[in-house]
C-alpha cells in the first residue's frame, strides 16, 4: 500500500489511482511504460544482464533486441557472410520453395514457460542463453526476442535501435511515453552520425559514374543524371 513519507500518499496520487481504476472498470488497461536500455555494444548488454541477475529485479520480464548476426540459428543462414538479412527474408517469403523451420517454432521460445523451464525459475538472461535454448527447441531466437518485447518491462538493445528511425519502425519500437536509459551516453553523437552516414569505395563511385555516363549519353533523364554524375566526378 501507499507509504506515508513520500508523494505516493498525497491526494493527487489518490486521484491518479482513481482514474486508473476507472480505466480498469471500462475494460481499458492502464498504460505502464517500458524501460528501453540502450548500450553501445552487445558485449555491454551481457554485462548489464549479468548485473541484473544479482538484483531483486532479476525476475522482471525482459528481452534483448539484437541482429541476426547474434541470434540466427539456421545452419545455412548463420554460416553465410554479410547477407544474412537477405537470406532470412527470402526464406520467410519462400522465394525458392523453401521456408524457415525455426521461424515456425518461435512460439516455443516466446512463451514464458519455455524460458522458465530452461532456467528452473524465470530470471534475467543473455543472448547466448536465448540462442542456446532456441537450438534446443529448434526455434528462432531473433523473432522470439521481438515477440517477448510485447510483455517485457525492460528491453535491452544497442543505441541504433533507439536512434535510427528505420530500425525503430522495422522493430515496432514506439518510444512515446516510455523510459529511455542510455548507458555511456557520451557515445551517442558518434552513433547518431553513423545512423545518417553511408560509406562508399572509390571503385563503387567509378562504377556509378560509368553508369551515369551511359544514362546521359543515351538521353535518359539527362538533366537529373548530369547533376549526379557531377557529384561522382567531384568525389573521385
N, CA and C of each residue as an Amber inpcrd file, in Angstrom:
protein
   708
   0.8120000  -1.2030000   0.0000000   0.0000000   0.0000000   0.0000000
   0.8470000   1.2550000   0.0000000   0.2150000   2.4490000  -0.1460000
   0.9810000   3.6990000  -0.1560000   1.6310000   3.9680000   1.1900000
   2.8670000   4.4950000   1.1400000   3.5580000   4.8190000   2.3900000
   3.1830000   6.2260000   2.8230000   3.7040000   6.6840000   3.9510000
   3.3130000   7.9820000   4.4920000   4.4130000   9.0210000   4.3690000
   5.5680000   8.6300000   3.8180000   6.7030000   9.5410000   3.8060000
   7.0810000  10.0480000   2.4160000   6.2880000   9.7370000   1.3970000
   6.6050000  10.2540000   0.0560000   5.3310000  10.6270000  -0.6830000
   5.4760000  11.1160000  -1.8910000   4.3540000  11.7010000  -2.6270000
   3.2510000  10.7160000  -2.9830000   3.5430000   9.4150000  -2.8950000
   2.5080000   8.4540000  -3.3110000   1.3140000   8.4460000  -2.3620000
   1.4330000   9.0960000  -1.1750000   0.3100000   9.1240000  -0.2410000
  -0.4800000  10.4260000  -0.3420000  -0.0710000  11.2940000  -1.2900000
  -0.7410000  12.5890000  -1.4260000  -2.0850000  12.4270000  -2.1200000
  -2.8840000  13.4890000  -2.0450000  -4.2110000  13.4710000  -2.6620000
  -4.1540000  13.3500000  -4.1650000  -3.1410000  13.9990000  -4.7690000
  -3.0340000  13.9530000  -6.2310000  -2.8420000  12.5290000  -6.7100000
  -1.9900000  11.8010000  -6.0010000  -1.7190000  10.4230000  -6.3900000
  -2.9710000   9.5570000  -6.2310000  -3.7680000   9.8870000  -5.2040000
  -5.0070000   9.1470000  -4.9900000  -5.9440000   9.3350000  -6.1630000
  -5.9980000  10.5930000  -6.6590000  -6.8300000  10.8710000  -7.8290000
  -6.3580000  10.0720000  -9.0320000  -5.0310000   9.9690000  -9.1690000
  -4.4560000   9.2250000 -10.2900000  -4.8490000   7.7530000 -10.1920000
  -4.8060000   7.2250000  -8.9600000  -5.1860000   5.8310000  -8.7630000
  -6.6460000   5.6200000  -9.1440000  -7.5000000   6.6270000  -8.7870000
  -8.9160000   6.5390000  -9.1010000  -9.1370000   6.4990000 -10.6020000
  -8.3880000   7.3350000 -11.3210000  -8.5300000   7.3650000 -12.7790000
  -8.1050000   6.0380000 -13.3820000  -7.0480000   5.4370000 -12.8030000
  -6.6000000   4.1350000 -13.2870000  -7.6670000   3.0730000 -13.0410000
  -8.3280000   3.1820000 -11.8680000  -9.3870000   2.2370000 -11.5360000
 -10.5300000   2.3630000 -12.5270000 -10.8470000   3.6180000 -12.9040000
 -11.9180000   3.8360000 -13.8760000 -11.5750000   3.1710000 -15.1980000
 -10.2830000   3.2770000 -15.5840000  -9.8650000   2.6500000 -16.8370000
 -10.0920000   1.1440000 -16.7800000  -9.7720000   0.5590000 -15.6230000
  -9.9420000  -0.8850000 -15.4810000 -11.4160000  -1.2570000 -15.5370000
 -12.2770000  -0.4100000 -14.9070000 -13.7040000  -0.6980000 -14.9080000
 -14.2660000  -0.6350000 -16.3190000 -13.7220000   0.2760000 -17.1270000
 -14.1840000   0.4080000 -18.5070000 -13.5640000  -0.6420000 -19.4290000
 -12.7000000  -1.4750000 -18.8750000 -12.0860000  -2.5180000 -19.6780000
 -10.7590000  -2.1200000 -20.2820000 -10.3220000  -0.8570000 -20.0920000
  -9.0390000  -0.3960000 -20.6300000  -7.9310000  -0.6620000 -19.6180000
  -6.8020000  -1.1740000 -20.1310000  -5.6680000  -1.4160000 -19.2360000
  -4.8950000  -0.1210000 -19.0320000  -4.4760000   0.1860000 -17.8090000
  -3.6740000   1.3930000 -17.5810000  -2.3290000   1.2640000 -18.2790000
  -1.8460000   2.3840000 -18.7990000  -0.5790000   2.3670000 -19.5360000
   0.5890000   2.2360000 -18.5690000   1.4160000   1.2310000 -18.7640000
   2.6200000   1.0420000 -17.9490000   3.8250000   1.1630000 -18.8720000
   4.6590000   2.1600000 -18.6620000   5.7940000   2.3650000 -19.5760000
   6.8290000   1.2420000 -19.4770000   7.4870000   0.9860000 -20.5950000
   8.6110000   0.0540000 -20.6220000   9.9040000   0.8380000 -20.4160000
  10.9310000   0.1490000 -19.9820000  12.2660000   0.7410000 -19.8870000
  13.0820000   0.2370000 -21.0650000  13.5260000   1.1510000 -21.9170000
  14.4240000   0.8020000 -23.0200000  15.8410000   1.1800000 -22.6050000
  16.6830000   0.1730000 -22.4800000  18.0520000   0.3800000 -22.0040000
  19.0060000   0.2180000 -23.1870000  19.5490000   1.3510000 -23.6740000
  20.4290000   1.3200000 -24.8370000  21.8940000   1.2960000 -24.4520000
  22.6740000   0.4530000 -25.1360000  24.1150000   0.3730000 -24.8860000
  24.8680000   0.5130000 -26.2090000  26.1650000   0.6930000 -26.1100000
  26.9790000   0.8830000 -27.3150000  27.2420000  -0.4350000 -28.0290000
  27.4920000  -1.5010000 -27.2760000  27.8210000  -2.7880000 -27.8880000
  26.9860000  -3.9110000 -27.2660000  26.9540000  -5.0440000 -27.9650000
  26.2450000  -6.2170000 -27.4470000  26.9550000  -6.7740000 -26.2050000
  28.2720000  -6.6110000 -26.1590000  29.0330000  -7.1070000 -25.0090000
  28.5970000  -6.4090000 -23.7300000  28.2790000  -5.1090000 -23.8450000
  27.8310000  -4.3660000 -22.6670000  26.4640000  -4.8460000 -22.1900000
  25.6320000  -5.3050000 -23.1280000  24.3300000  -5.8610000 -22.7340000
  24.5430000  -7.0940000 -21.8640000  25.5130000  -7.9130000 -22.2330000
  25.8250000  -9.1120000 -21.4450000  26.2370000  -8.7390000 -20.0240000
  27.0280000  -7.6820000 -19.9100000  27.4810000  -7.2310000 -18.5800000
  26.3060000  -6.7370000 -17.7430000  25.3950000  -5.9930000 -18.3900000
  24.2710000  -5.4080000 -17.6610000  23.2860000  -6.4870000 -17.2170000
  22.9900000  -7.4630000 -18.0970000  22.0770000  -8.5360000 -17.7010000
  22.6800000  -9.3910000 -16.5910000  24.0000000  -9.5190000 -16.6040000
  24.6750000 -10.2580000 -15.5270000  24.4970000  -9.5280000 -14.1950000
  24.5550000  -8.1980000 -14.2380000  24.3420000  -7.4100000 -13.0150000
  22.8760000  -7.4640000 -12.5850000  21.9620000  -7.4950000 -13.5800000
  20.5360000  -7.5540000 -13.2650000  20.1980000  -8.8240000 -12.4960000
  20.8650000  -9.9180000 -12.8270000  20.6330000 -11.1870000 -12.1290000
  20.9180000 -11.0830000 -10.6320000  21.8160000 -10.1550000 -10.2860000
  22.2410000 -10.0490000  -8.8930000  21.3210000  -9.1540000  -8.0690000
  20.3230000  -8.5500000  -8.7230000  19.4370000  -7.6230000  -8.0160000
  18.1230000  -8.2980000  -7.6410000  17.2880000  -7.5550000  -6.9210000
  15.9670000  -8.0640000  -6.5410000  15.0090000  -8.0670000  -7.7170000
  15.4300000  -7.4820000  -8.8440000  14.5680000  -7.3760000 -10.0190000
  14.9360000  -8.3890000 -11.1030000  15.6440000  -9.4300000 -10.7300000
  16.1010000 -10.4140000 -11.7160000  14.9560000 -11.1700000 -12.3780000
  13.7720000 -11.1710000 -11.7500000  12.6300000 -11.9040000 -12.3140000
  11.7240000 -11.0260000 -13.1710000  12.1050000  -9.7570000 -13.3790000
  11.2860000  -8.8510000 -14.1860000  11.2930000  -9.3130000 -15.6500000
  10.1300000  -9.3910000 -16.3110000  10.0880000  -9.7860000 -17.7310000
  10.9550000  -8.8560000 -18.5870000  11.8060000  -9.4290000 -19.4130000
  12.7550000  -8.6420000 -20.1920000  12.9620000  -9.2860000 -21.5570000
  13.6410000  -8.5470000 -22.4230000  14.0790000  -9.1100000 -23.6930000
  15.2850000  -8.3270000 -24.1910000  15.9830000  -8.9040000 -25.1580000
  17.1640000  -8.2710000 -25.7480000  16.9810000  -8.2430000 -27.2590000
  17.0070000  -7.0560000 -27.8330000  16.9020000  -6.9180000 -29.2820000
  18.3060000  -6.8700000 -29.8720000  18.5420000  -7.7220000 -30.8460000
  19.8610000  -7.7420000 -31.4800000  19.7050000  -8.2180000 -32.9150000
  20.7790000  -8.1560000 -33.6770000  20.7170000  -8.5080000 -35.0940000
  20.7530000 -10.0210000 -35.2920000  20.4960000 -10.4170000 -36.5320000
  20.5640000 -11.8360000 -36.8810000  21.9810000 -12.3840000 -36.7370000
  22.9710000 -11.5060000 -36.8130000  24.3610000 -11.9390000 -36.6510000
  24.5680000 -12.6340000 -35.3160000  23.7940000 -12.2250000 -34.3010000
  23.9580000 -12.7800000 -32.9590000  22.9120000 -13.8360000 -32.6170000
  21.7740000 -13.8380000 -33.3360000  20.6720000 -14.6880000 -32.8930000
  20.2030000 -15.7310000 -33.9020000  20.6100000 -15.6320000 -35.1650000
  20.1400000 -16.5990000 -36.1650000  20.7470000 -17.9750000 -35.8870000
  19.8930000 -19.0180000 -35.9130000  20.3810000 -20.3760000 -35.6590000
  20.1870000 -21.2830000 -36.8800000  19.6800000 -20.7180000 -37.9850000
  19.5300000 -21.5180000 -39.1980000  20.9180000 -21.9070000 -39.7020000
  21.2040000 -23.1980000 -39.8960000  22.5700000 -23.6410000 -40.2180000
  23.1550000 -23.0000000 -41.4830000  22.3260000 -22.7530000 -42.5000000
  22.8230000 -22.1660000 -43.7460000  22.9650000 -20.6590000 -43.6200000
  21.9250000 -19.9980000 -43.1130000  21.9340000 -18.5270000 -43.0000000
  22.9960000 -18.0600000 -42.0180000  23.0880000 -18.6960000 -40.8560000
  24.0240000 -18.2580000 -39.8260000  25.4790000 -18.4310000 -40.2390000
  25.7400000 -19.3850000 -41.1460000  27.1180000 -19.6100000 -41.5900000
  27.4860000 -18.7840000 -42.8150000  26.5250000 -18.0140000 -43.3390000
  26.8070000 -17.1840000 -44.5110000  27.5440000 -15.9240000 -44.0740000
  27.9830000 -15.1390000 -45.0320000  28.7610000 -13.9290000 -44.7360000
  27.9110000 -12.7530000 -44.3210000  27.8460000 -11.7380000 -45.1870000
  27.2050000 -10.4740000 -44.8140000  25.7560000 -10.3670000 -45.2710000
  25.2130000 -11.4040000 -45.9130000  23.8510000 -11.2990000 -46.4560000
  22.8330000 -12.1130000 -45.6560000  23.0330000 -12.1910000 -44.3440000
  22.1080000 -12.9640000 -43.5010000  20.6850000 -12.4020000 -43.5660000
  20.5650000 -11.0800000 -43.5350000  19.2360000 -10.4600000 -43.5640000
  18.4890000 -10.8250000 -44.8400000  19.1720000 -10.7240000 -45.9830000
  18.5380000 -11.0210000 -47.2620000  18.1250000 -12.4870000 -47.3430000
  19.0100000 -13.3720000 -46.9040000  18.7050000 -14.8070000 -46.9500000
  17.5240000 -15.1420000 -46.0420000  17.4630000 -14.4830000 -44.8960000
  16.3610000 -14.7190000 -43.9590000  15.0370000 -14.2920000 -44.5890000
  15.0180000 -13.1110000 -45.1860000  13.7950000 -12.6040000 -45.8260000
  13.3590000 -13.5320000 -46.9630000  14.3170000 -14.0140000 -47.7440000
  13.9910000 -14.9250000 -48.8500000  13.3530000 -16.2110000 -48.3390000
  13.8670000 -16.7220000 -47.2200000  13.2840000 -17.9340000 -46.6330000
  11.8610000 -17.6790000 -46.1320000  11.6630000 -16.5310000 -45.4840000
  10.3420000 -16.2090000 -44.9440000   9.3250000 -16.0160000 -46.0620000
   9.7850000 -15.4780000 -47.1850000   8.8920000 -15.2650000 -48.3280000
   8.7450000 -16.5190000 -49.1820000   9.5690000 -17.5190000 -48.9130000
   9.5040000 -18.7690000 -49.6670000   9.8530000 -18.6120000 -51.1310000
  10.8340000 -17.7500000 -51.4240000  11.1840000 -17.4390000 -52.8120000
  11.6620000 -18.6610000 -53.5830000  12.4030000 -19.5260000 -52.9340000
  12.9760000 -20.6910000 -53.6160000  12.2630000 -21.9880000 -53.2300000
  11.0170000 -21.8330000 -52.8050000  10.2380000 -23.0140000 -52.4410000
  10.5930000 -23.5940000 -51.0910000  11.4300000 -22.8960000 -50.3360000
  11.8170000 -23.3580000 -49.0020000  11.3890000 -22.3280000 -47.9620000
  11.1190000 -22.7970000 -46.7670000  10.7650000 -21.9080000 -45.6640000
  11.7010000 -22.1660000 -44.4980000  11.5830000 -21.3420000 -43.4530000
  12.4580000 -21.4920000 -42.2880000  11.7340000 -22.2720000 -41.1960000
  12.1970000 -23.4660000 -40.9440000  11.6140000 -24.3290000 -39.9200000
  11.6770000 -23.6680000 -38.5480000  12.7680000 -22.9580000 -38.2810000
  12.9880000 -22.3480000 -36.9670000  12.0200000 -21.1930000 -36.7140000
  11.6780000 -20.4530000 -37.7780000  10.7330000 -19.3340000 -37.6330000
   9.3610000 -19.8460000 -37.1900000   8.9530000 -20.9890000 -37.7090000
   7.6420000 -21.5380000 -37.3610000   7.6120000 -22.0950000 -35.9340000
   8.7710000 -22.1630000 -35.2890000   8.8120000 -22.6320000 -33.8990000
   8.9860000 -21.5210000 -32.8950000   8.8080000 -20.2710000 -33.3560000
   9.0230000 -19.1070000 -32.4850000   8.1910000 -19.1800000 -31.2120000
   6.9450000 -19.6550000 -31.3450000   6.0580000 -19.6850000 -30.1810000
   6.6200000 -20.5040000 -29.0280000   7.4680000 -21.4800000 -29.3420000
   8.0560000 -22.3160000 -28.2830000   8.9430000 -21.4720000 -27.3600000
   9.6090000 -20.4850000 -27.9620000  10.5030000 -19.6390000 -27.1830000
   9.7940000 -18.4560000 -26.5530000   8.8660000 -17.8720000 -27.3180000
   8.2430000 -16.6320000 -26.8530000   7.3220000 -16.8490000 -25.6620000
   6.8470000 -18.0730000 -25.4790000   6.0380000 -18.3450000 -24.2930000
   6.9530000 -18.3900000 -23.0630000   6.5660000 -17.6950000 -22.0370000
   7.4510000 -17.5450000 -20.8770000   7.7690000 -18.8550000 -20.1770000
   6.8810000 -19.8230000 -20.2810000   7.1450000 -21.0720000 -19.5610000
   8.3470000 -21.8010000 -20.1410000   8.6530000 -21.5410000 -21.4190000
   9.8180000 -22.1790000 -22.0260000  11.0970000 -21.6610000 -21.3860000
  11.1410000 -20.3550000 -21.1750000  12.3070000 -19.7640000 -20.5140000
  12.3680000 -20.2020000 -19.0510000  11.2050000 -20.2570000 -18.4200000
  11.1720000 -20.6480000 -17.0120000  11.6720000 -22.0790000 -16.8310000
  11.2400000 -22.9690000 -17.7110000  11.6510000 -24.3620000 -17.5790000
  13.1370000 -24.5280000 -17.8660000  13.6690000 -23.6690000 -18.7500000
  15.0880000 -23.7750000 -19.0870000  15.9600000 -23.3270000 -17.9220000
  15.4810000 -22.3320000 -17.1780000  16.2750000 -21.7800000 -16.0790000
  15.7700000 -22.2420000 -14.7020000  14.7590000 -23.1160000 -14.7180000
  14.1300000 -23.6190000 -13.4780000  13.3490000 -22.5340000 -12.7620000
  13.6830000 -21.3150000 -12.9730000  12.8860000 -20.1940000 -12.4760000
  13.1880000 -19.0160000 -13.4020000  12.1960000 -18.1350000 -13.5730000
  12.4160000 -17.0260000 -14.5020000  13.4230000 -16.0550000 -13.9070000
  14.4580000 -15.7450000 -14.6670000  15.4400000 -14.7660000 -14.2250000
  16.0540000 -14.1120000 -15.4420000  16.8010000 -13.0410000 -15.2220000
  17.4300000 -12.3160000 -16.3210000  18.2950000 -13.2530000 -17.1450000
  18.2490000 -13.0890000 -18.4660000  19.0070000 -13.9640000 -19.3510000
  19.8050000 -13.1320000 -20.3450000  20.7090000 -13.7920000 -21.0330000
  21.5640000 -13.1430000 -22.0180000  21.2450000 -13.7000000 -23.4020000
  21.7730000 -13.0560000 -24.4490000  21.5430000 -13.5060000 -25.8210000
  21.9760000 -14.9680000 -25.9810000  23.1210000 -15.3110000 -25.3870000
  23.6350000 -16.6760000 -25.5040000  22.6660000 -17.6900000 -24.9030000
  22.0130000 -17.3080000 -23.8030000  21.0280000 -18.1980000 -23.1780000
  19.8520000 -18.4520000 -24.1210000  19.3780000 -17.3660000 -24.7640000
  18.2380000 -17.4820000 -25.6680000  18.6010000 -18.3050000 -26.9060000
  19.7780000 -18.0680000 -27.4610000  20.2300000 -18.8130000 -28.6430000
  20.3900000 -20.2970000 -28.3070000  20.9660000 -20.5760000 -27.1560000
  21.1580000 -21.9630000 -26.7200000  19.8180000 -22.6800000 -26.5800000
  18.8470000 -21.9880000 -25.9770000  17.5120000 -22.5650000 -25.8170000
  16.8280000 -22.7150000 -27.1770000  17.0640000 -21.7380000 -28.0760000
  16.4890000 -21.8080000 -29.4120000  16.9810000 -23.0280000 -30.1810000
  18.2710000 -23.3310000 -30.0600000  18.8180000 -24.5190000 -30.7210000
  18.2130000 -25.7910000 -30.1480000  17.9900000 -25.7770000 -28.8290000
  17.4320000 -26.9640000 -28.1720000  15.9890000 -27.1970000 -28.6150000
  15.2220000 -26.1010000 -28.7380000  13.8100000 -26.2080000 -29.0970000
  13.5690000 -26.0810000 -30.5940000  14.6610000 -25.8340000 -31.3660000
  14.5560000 -25.6070000 -32.8080000  13.5990000 -24.4560000 -33.0930000
  13.8620000 -23.3280000 -32.4320000  13.0170000 -22.1330000 -32.5440000
  13.8930000 -20.9060000 -32.7470000  13.4220000 -19.9700000 -33.5570000
  14.1920000 -18.7770000 -33.9210000  14.3190000 -17.7960000 -32.7560000
  15.5450000 -17.5710000 -32.3230000  15.7940000 -16.6580000 -31.2010000
  15.5840000 -15.1990000 -31.6090000  15.8470000 -14.8770000 -32.8780000
  15.7300000 -13.4890000 -33.3610000  14.2870000 -12.9950000 -33.2520000
  13.3450000 -13.7480000 -33.8010000  11.9480000 -13.3160000 -33.7670000
  11.3090000 -13.5440000 -32.3990000  11.8120000 -14.5160000 -31.6460000
  11.2890000 -14.7360000 -30.2930000  11.5950000 -13.5380000 -29.4020000
  12.8140000 -12.9870000 -29.5310000  13.1970000 -11.8150000 -28.7380000
  12.2940000 -10.6360000 -29.0480000  11.8990000 -10.5040000 -30.3240000
  10.9930000  -9.4190000 -30.7160000   9.5990000  -9.6300000 -30.1380000
   9.1310000 -10.8780000 -30.1380000   7.8020000 -11.1570000 -29.5880000
   7.7680000 -10.9460000 -28.0760000   8.8810000 -11.2660000 -27.4100000
   8.9470000 -11.0800000 -25.9580000   8.8670000  -9.6130000 -25.5590000
   9.1410000  -8.7120000 -26.5190000   9.0980000  -7.2760000 -26.2250000
   7.6910000  -6.8290000 -25.8110000   6.6640000  -7.5180000 -26.3100000
   5.2780000  -7.1400000 -26.0080000   5.0120000  -7.1780000 -24.5010000
   5.4750000  -8.2360000 -23.8410000   5.2090000  -8.3780000 -22.4090000
   6.3640000  -7.9820000 -21.5200000   7.4420000  -7.4650000 -22.1150000
   8.6380000  -7.1290000 -21.3260000   8.4860000  -5.7950000 -20.6120000
   9.0300000  -5.7170000 -19.4040000   9.0830000  -4.4480000 -18.6760000
  10.3650000  -3.6850000 -18.9870000  11.4130000  -4.4290000 -19.3650000
  12.6820000  -3.7830000 -19.7150000  13.2230000  -4.4150000 -20.9980000
  13.6450000  -3.5610000 -21.9250000  14.1310000  -4.0010000 -23.2320000
  15.5630000  -3.5030000 -23.4040000  16.5010000  -4.4250000 -23.5700000
  17.8980000  -4.0660000 -23.7980000  18.1770000  -4.0810000 -25.3000000
  18.9560000  -3.1110000 -25.7680000  19.2750000  -3.0550000 -27.2000000
  20.4380000  -2.0980000 -27.4310000  21.1220000  -2.2110000 -28.5690000
  22.1630000  -1.2460000 -28.9190000  21.5460000   0.1300000 -29.2050000
  22.3620000   1.1810000 -29.1000000  21.8960000   2.5550000 -29.3290000
  21.0670000   2.7120000 -30.5960000  21.5820000   2.1580000 -31.7190000
  20.9720000   2.4620000 -33.0120000  19.5300000   1.9680000 -33.1210000
  19.1360000   1.0090000 -32.2760000  17.7470000   0.5550000 -32.2930000
  16.8080000   1.6580000 -31.7920000  17.3410000   2.5630000 -30.9910000
  16.5420000   3.6590000 -30.4550000  16.7080000   4.9360000 -31.2730000
  17.8800000   5.1360000 -31.8640000  18.1770000   6.3810000 -32.5740000
  17.7610000   6.3600000 -34.0380000  17.9060000   5.2350000 -34.6930000
  17.6460000   5.1530000 -36.1250000  16.1500000   4.9240000 -36.3740000
  15.4670000   5.8800000 -37.0130000  14.0170000   5.7490000 -37.2150000
  13.6250000   4.5450000 -38.0600000  14.4790000   4.1450000 -39.0080000
  14.1620000   2.9860000 -39.8460000  14.1840000   1.6990000 -39.0320000
  15.1820000   1.5780000 -38.1370000  15.2520000   0.3850000 -37.2880000
  14.0890000   0.3680000 -36.2980000  13.7740000   1.5350000 -35.7360000
  12.6330000   1.6140000 -34.8060000  11.3480000   1.1280000 -35.4790000
  11.1520000   1.5570000 -36.7120000   9.9390000   1.1750000 -37.4360000
   9.9270000  -0.3180000 -37.7400000  11.0570000  -0.8470000 -38.1980000
  11.1090000  -2.2690000 -38.5520000  10.9670000  -3.1630000 -37.3220000
  11.4090000  -2.6810000 -36.1640000  11.3200000  -3.4760000 -34.9350000
  10.0640000  -3.1670000 -34.1200000   9.1930000  -2.3000000 -34.6530000
   7.9530000  -1.9110000 -33.9530000   8.2360000  -1.3140000 -32.5740000
   9.2360000  -0.4410000 -32.5110000   9.5770000   0.2220000 -31.2510000
   8.8890000   1.5800000 -31.2020000   8.0490000   1.7880000 -30.2060000
   7.3840000   3.0750000 -30.0020000   7.8650000   3.6530000 -28.6760000
   8.6050000   4.7500000 -28.7400000   9.2220000   5.3160000 -27.5320000
   8.3450000   6.3550000 -26.8310000   7.1790000   6.6480000 -27.3920000
   6.3160000   7.6670000 -26.7880000   5.8550000   7.2210000 -25.4020000
   6.1540000   8.0290000 -24.4010000   5.7320000   7.7350000 -23.0360000
   6.5560000   6.6690000 -22.3370000   7.6280000   6.1780000 -22.9980000
   8.4500000   5.1350000 -22.3920000   9.6520000   5.7500000 -21.6620000
  10.3260000   4.9270000 -20.8750000  11.5340000   5.3410000 -20.1650000
  12.7430000   4.9010000 -20.9860000  13.6180000   5.8400000 -21.3070000
  14.8000000   5.5110000 -22.1100000  16.0560000   5.7770000 -21.2830000
  16.8930000   4.7490000 -21.1470000  18.1680000   4.8800000 -20.4320000
  19.2870000   4.6220000 -21.4310000  20.2430000   5.5330000 -21.5160000
  21.3740000   5.3850000 -22.4340000  22.6510000   5.2300000 -21.6260000
  23.2240000   4.0540000 -21.7030000  24.4640000   3.7770000 -20.9800000
  25.6290000   4.4290000 -21.7230000  26.5220000   5.0940000 -20.9840000
  27.6690000   5.7880000 -21.5790000  27.2120000   6.7140000 -22.7160000
  26.3190000   7.6410000 -22.3650000  25.6520000   8.4680000 -23.3740000
  26.5920000   9.4060000 -24.1240000  27.8440000   9.5370000 -23.6810000
  28.7720000  10.3990000 -24.4230000  29.0910000   9.8060000 -25.7950000
  28.7280000   8.5370000 -26.0150000  28.9510000   7.9090000 -27.3230000
  27.8050000   8.1360000 -28.3000000  26.7600000   8.8180000 -27.8580000
  25.5630000   8.9930000 -28.6780000  25.8600000   9.7800000 -29.9600000
  26.7090000  10.7920000 -29.8710000  26.9950000  11.6140000 -31.0510000
  27.5410000  10.7620000 -32.1960000  28.5050000   9.8960000 -31.8870000
  29.0890000   9.0410000 -32.9150000  28.0370000   8.1050000 -33.5120000
  27.1990000   7.5560000 -32.6580000  26.1720000   6.6190000 -33.1220000
  25.1440000   7.3320000 -33.9980000  24.7550000   8.5450000 -33.5930000
  23.7970000   9.3210000 -34.3860000  24.3880000   9.6770000 -35.7460000
  25.6750000  10.0020000 -35.7490000  26.3590000  10.3460000 -37.0010000
  26.3980000   9.1280000 -37.9380000  26.6740000   7.9630000 -37.3570000
  26.7280000   6.7380000 -38.1590000  25.3620000   6.3890000 -38.7460000
  24.2970000   6.7020000 -38.0060000  22.9460000   6.3590000 -38.4560000
  22.5580000   7.0980000 -39.7290000  23.1420000   8.2890000 -39.9450000
  22.7890000   9.0720000 -41.1390000  23.9690000   9.1610000 -42.1020000
  24.9250000   8.2530000 -41.9580000  26.0950000   8.2510000 -42.8330000
  26.1250000   6.9780000 -43.6730000  26.8430000   7.0630000 -44.7840000
  26.9840000   5.8890000 -45.6610000  28.3710000   5.9200000 -46.2790000
  29.0290000   4.7770000 -46.2950000  30.3840000   4.7100000 -46.8340000
  30.4140000   4.0460000 -48.1980000  31.1600000   4.6190000 -49.1220000
  31.3280000   4.0230000 -50.4540000  32.8100000   3.9450000 -50.7870000
  33.1620000   2.9780000 -51.6280000  34.5600000   2.8440000 -52.0580000
  34.7710000   3.5970000 -53.3650000  36.0280000   3.8100000 -53.6990000
  36.3430000   4.5160000 -54.9430000  35.8410000   3.7290000 -56.1580000
  35.9860000   2.4110000 -56.1250000  35.5300000   1.5800000 -57.2450000
  34.0150000   1.6890000 -57.4290000  33.2650000   1.8070000 -56.3200000
  31.8200000   1.9730000 -56.4190000  31.4600000   3.3050000 -57.0580000
  32.2150000   4.3560000 -56.7050000  31.9740000   5.6710000 -57.2970000
  32.2680000   5.6590000 -58.7960000  33.3520000   5.0050000 -59.1870000
  33.7200000   4.9240000 -60.6070000  32.6550000   4.1570000 -61.3910000
  32.1670000   3.0430000 -60.8010000  31.1180000   2.2640000 -61.4530000
  29.8400000   3.0830000 -61.6090000  29.5030000   3.8510000 -60.5620000
  28.3140000   4.7060000 -60.6260000  28.4730000   5.7790000 -61.6990000
  29.6770000   6.3560000 -61.7810000  29.9370000   7.3990000 -62.7910000
  29.7970000   6.8390000 -64.2070000  30.2760000   5.6200000 -64.4140000
  30.1760000   4.9940000 -65.7360000  28.7200000   4.7470000 -66.1270000
  27.9240000   4.3040000 -65.1400000  26.5030000   4.0860000 -65.4200000
  25.7960000   5.3970000 -65.7240000  26.1780000   6.4510000 -64.9890000
  25.5730000   7.7650000 -65.2310000  26.0020000   8.3270000 -66.5880000
  27.2450000   8.0460000 -66.9920000  27.7070000   8.4370000 -68.3290000
  26.8070000   7.8180000 -69.3930000  26.4840000   6.5350000 -69.1960000
  25.6330000   5.8250000 -70.1520000  24.2520000   6.4770000 -70.2310000
  23.7140000   6.8300000 -69.0450000  22.3940000   7.4770000 -68.9930000
  22.3940000   8.8100000 -69.7390000  23.4190000   9.6200000 -69.4650000
  23.4960000  10.9440000 -70.0830000  23.6890000  10.8200000 -71.5930000
  24.5930000   9.9470000 -72.0160000  24.8940000   9.7870000 -73.4430000
  23.7010000   9.2470000 -74.2340000  22.8100000   8.5210000 -73.5490000
  21.6390000   7.9640000 -74.2270000  20.3660000   8.7690000 -73.9590000
  20.5630000   9.9970000 -73.4480000  19.4510000  10.9340000 -73.2560000
  18.3560000  10.4060000 -72.3190000  18.7480000   9.6620000 -71.3020000
  17.7920000   9.1330000 -70.3200000  17.7900000  10.0650000 -69.1050000
  16.7340000  10.8250000 -68.9640000  16.6240000  11.8190000 -67.8680000
  17.9500000  12.5670000 -67.7110000  18.4000000  13.1180000 -68.8040000
  19.7330000  13.7170000 -68.8860000  19.9630000  14.7950000 -67.8230000
  18.9660000  15.6410000 -67.6200000  19.1030000  16.7540000 -66.6830000
  19.3880000  16.2530000 -65.2610000  18.6620000  15.2070000 -64.8390000
  18.8440000  14.6590000 -63.4820000  20.1900000  13.9450000 -63.3450000
  20.5330000  13.1430000 -64.3610000  21.7320000  12.3170000 -64.2630000
  23.0290000  13.1130000 -64.4150000  22.9740000  14.2430000 -65.1010000
  24.1740000  15.0850000 -65.2260000  24.6030000  15.6230000 -63.8660000
  23.6280000  16.0070000 -63.0680000  23.9370000  16.5300000 -61.7270000
  24.5620000  15.4460000 -60.8430000  24.0080000  14.2280000 -60.9020000
  24.5620000  13.1250000 -60.1230000  25.9550000  12.7400000 -60.6010000
  26.1460000  12.7770000 -61.9350000  27.4710000  12.4740000 -62.4740000
  28.5050000  13.4910000 -62.0120000  28.0830000  14.7570000 -61.9080000
  28.9720000  15.7970000 -61.4150000  29.4160000  15.5380000 -59.9840000
  28.4900000  15.0230000 -59.1500000  28.8110000  14.6920000 -57.7560000
  29.8520000  13.5630000 -57.7160000  29.6150000  12.5260000 -58.5090000
  30.5460000  11.3870000 -58.5430000  31.9280000  11.8260000 -59.0410000
  31.9550000  12.6720000 -60.0590000  33.2290000  13.1520000 -60.6010000
  34.0110000  13.9690000 -59.5630000  33.2780000  14.8230000 -58.8260000
  33.9610000  15.6620000 -57.8360000  34.5030000  14.8250000 -56.6880000
  33.8010000  13.7580000 -56.3220000  34.2500000  12.8900000 -55.2350000
  35.4560000  12.0460000 -55.6470000  35.4290000  11.5470000 -56.9060000
  36.5560000  10.7300000 -57.3390000  37.7850000  11.5910000 -57.6450000
